[in-house]
Amino acid sequence: MTAPENHAGPAEAADNASPAAVRAVLDTNILVAFALLNGAPARRHDALRRCVERVRSAGGLLGSAATLAELRTVLLRPAFDRYAPAVQRARFVDAIAEETTLVIPAAIGRLCRDPEDDMFLAAALAGDAGWLVTVDRQLLSVRRIGCTRILRPERFLEALPRG
């Protein structure tokens, strides 16, 4: 895990086509789905796959201790054993933890109908993320927090600078 660092804000990032300009919080549902793809039809999951790969390749993954703890708890549930061995899922979580720039969540109060989703909003705001990517309807209904746009993977890919 790396410590927070100085970076360009979302307004600057939108003007910069380099992969480094991509700073995003990825909801647990996005990372779990990515970890469990294992040969699923590429077309159906293409946007999700490209979204995660783009953020990871840019080194722009943001999160908090709470978002990483949730990822570990959810992905290591025995219910997922039929999709991938626990050791493989644990390695994925460890890799994500190493790649994530940790932020101290902003104090935001309750903004989402599901209070457990507020941790993603707090991390996005604290990290000055350009995007929070999710398929969670509760989070998507918030639409924006500060300069962070809350988008589905397909809309996120469309919003990225071309180049």
N, C-alpha and C positions, 0 to 999 in steps of 0.2 A: 504494500500500500504506500502511496506517496502522499506527501503533505500538500496542502493547497499552495498554489503558486500564482504569480501575477499573470494575467492573460488579457487578451482583447475581449471587450464586451460583445454582446450579440450584434449590436449595430455595426461594429467594425467587422465582426466575423461574416456578416452577410455580404460585405463588399470584398471579402478575401476568398478566393477560390481554392486555396490550399487545403489539403486534408486536415491540417492542424487547426483550421477554423471551426471544426465540428466539436462542440462541447455539449454533451447531452446527458440527461439522466434517463436510464432505461428502466422502466417498471419491471418488477419481478415477473409479470406474465410474459413479457417479451424475452427475457433471458432464459426462463424455464422452457418456453417453446423452442427457442434456438438450441438449447442444450439437448433437447429430446428429438430434434428433427431426424437424425439418423437415417438418411436415405429416403426421406419422405419426398413425394413428387416436387421437384424444384419449382415448377410454375406456380403451384398453389401457395408455396411458402417463400417465394422469391423476394418479395418486399421485406419480409421479416429478416431473412438471411442477409440481404444487402444492407439493411439498416444497422444490424448489429456489427457486421463486418466493417462498415464505413466508420462507425464511432470507434471501434476498437483499433482499426488501422491508423486513425488520426490521433490516438492516445487521448481522446476527449471524453472518456467515461468518467462521470461524476457520481458520487454517492456519499452515503453516511454510514456510520457503524450500524445504524438501525436497518438501512436498506440492505446492507450485506448480510446481516443476521437473518432477515426475512428470507433472502435468497437461499441461504444455507438450510434453514428450517424447511422451507417448501420443497426445494429440489431433492433433499435427502429423505423425503417421505417414502416409506416402503411401497406405496401405491405406484411409484414410478419405476420400480425394479423391473417390470416387464418391458420397459422402453430402453433402459440402459443400466448397466451395473452400477451399484452405489459408489464403487471406487472411481469409476469414470466420471460420475456426476460430482463427486467431491473434488476431483482434479479440476473440473470446469470451474467450480466455485472458487477454488484457490487461485486459478488463473485470473478470474474476474477481480478478485480481491487485490491481486498484485497490480492489475492495470487501472484500478479505480483511484482517482484523486479524491481523497476523503475531504469532506467539508463538515464544519460544525453547523448543523441545521439552523436556519433562521427561525426566530420566534414568530409564528404566524397565527397562532390560535387555531380554531377549527374552521376550515374553509370548505371541506369536502363532506358530502353526506355520509361517507364511510370514513370515520376518523383515522383508521389505519392507513388510509391513502395520503393523509396530510404529510407523512414523512417524506414522500417523494416531492411534494410541492415545496416543503421546507429546504430540502437538499438543492432543488433546482434554483430557488431564490438565493440561497447562500452561495452557491457556486456560480452565479451569474450565467447559468446555462442558456444557450439559445433555444434548446428544445427539451421537452419531457416527452418521451415516446411511450405510448401505452395502447392497449385495446380495452382498457377499463372504462366503461361508460360514465362512472362516477367522476373519474379524473378528467375525461374528455369534456364533460359538461362545464368544467371550470374554464376551459379554453385558453387562459393565460394567467400567469402570475408574474408580476414585474415585467421583465423583458422576455420571459420564457413562454414560448408557444407550446401548447399541449396538443400533440398530433398522433394520429395512427401512423404505422410504419410507411404506408403508401404516401400519405400527405407529407411526412417528414422528407422522404426522398425527393418529392417534387419541390419542396421548399429549399433544398440545398442549392448552393451556387453551382452553376454549370462550369465545367472546366476540367 
